[in-house]
Amino acid sequence: MGRERLTAVELDYPQDQRQAGVHQQAPRPFWSRTLHKLKIPLMLAPALLVVVVLFGGGLVSAVLQSLGYMPIIGRYDFTLDAYRTIFTDPTFYRSLGLTLWIAIASTGTATVLAIVSALALRRPFRGKRLVSFVYQLNIPIPHLVGAIGILLLFSQSGFLARLAYFGGLIQEPSQFPALIYDRYALGIILEYVWKTTFFMGVIVLSALQAAGDDYENVARTLGANRWQRLRYVILPTIMPAVLSSSILVFAFTFGAFEVPYLLGQRFPSALPVLAYRKYVDPDLNARPEAMALSIIISVIITLLIFVYMKLSRRAIRS
């Protein structure tokens, strides 16, 4: 064999390391290593800066105003009067109960419908491509447009009421069931269910398709019936997707403003609507209560999501 050619870097290492094929690179300069470590943070910095400035600045301003600090009207002292007023007002607790009812009913109904529809769509059938396309049509539609559609369809002066009247089902349009501006917020829940079912369904369907049929086929081979396969194979497989999507839906339906404002009754109103009405009050002395309500809504959403995640993970493990 000819004489082995050695590079300048290889000559710096002992012969046994060269024979073993161990070649180490020369150490990079300090500035190069530092720049490499900061590469991802630097790439994310512009977007993070916008989020921190807008969200963080708004949050700090809301906290300060909720504590009574409003130099524009000559209030410089920090107090808890706004929180004290809210927690001693019965209206707050009625609005809180209504908001919880809307979020829980909407999320629960949408979750069940999403799982059922995803299970129905995962199998091949004639026309599946068209059905899947129609299934996702309402996802880009804004909630505001959906709320107006629900109002035009289901109000006592809406399309369905007039159709029932001309069809002889009711004597006058006012006899149509009150689904809008009702005490149970059925119109609000209907809009949320219509909008979020397909959003959750797409996520669950993606999880089903990613998992495949291998585990289910094994369970079928071992003698598991349809219910056992659903309970012990399919549901645990899709539970992470169900959990993540339902958390998003719950947080949104609890803190959303436009749908309860358009379809909800005047009293009691959802917490975001109550906060908005205090915010637009011409009397600026009501502004701290509006900001305090916003902070309370954020804290409640955070706590409920934390508890929901704990309970759901415990259920998955069991």
Protein Blocks (a to p, Z undefined) as FASTA:
>chain_A
ZZddddfklmmpcfklmmnopacdddddfklmmmmmmmmmmmmmmmmmmmmmmmmmmmmm
mmmmmnopafknopabdcfklmmmmmmpmklmmmmmmmmmmmmmmmmmmmmmmmmmmmmm
mpgcehklmmmmmmmmmmmpcfklmmmmmmmmmmmkbmklmmmmmnopambfklpccfeh
pakommmmmmmmmmmmmmmmmmmmmmmmmnommlmmmmmmnopafklmmmmmmmmmmmmm
mmmmmmmmmmmmmmpmklmmmmmcfbdcdfklmmmmmmmpmblklmmmmmmmmmmmmmmm
mmmmmmmmmmmmmmmmZZ
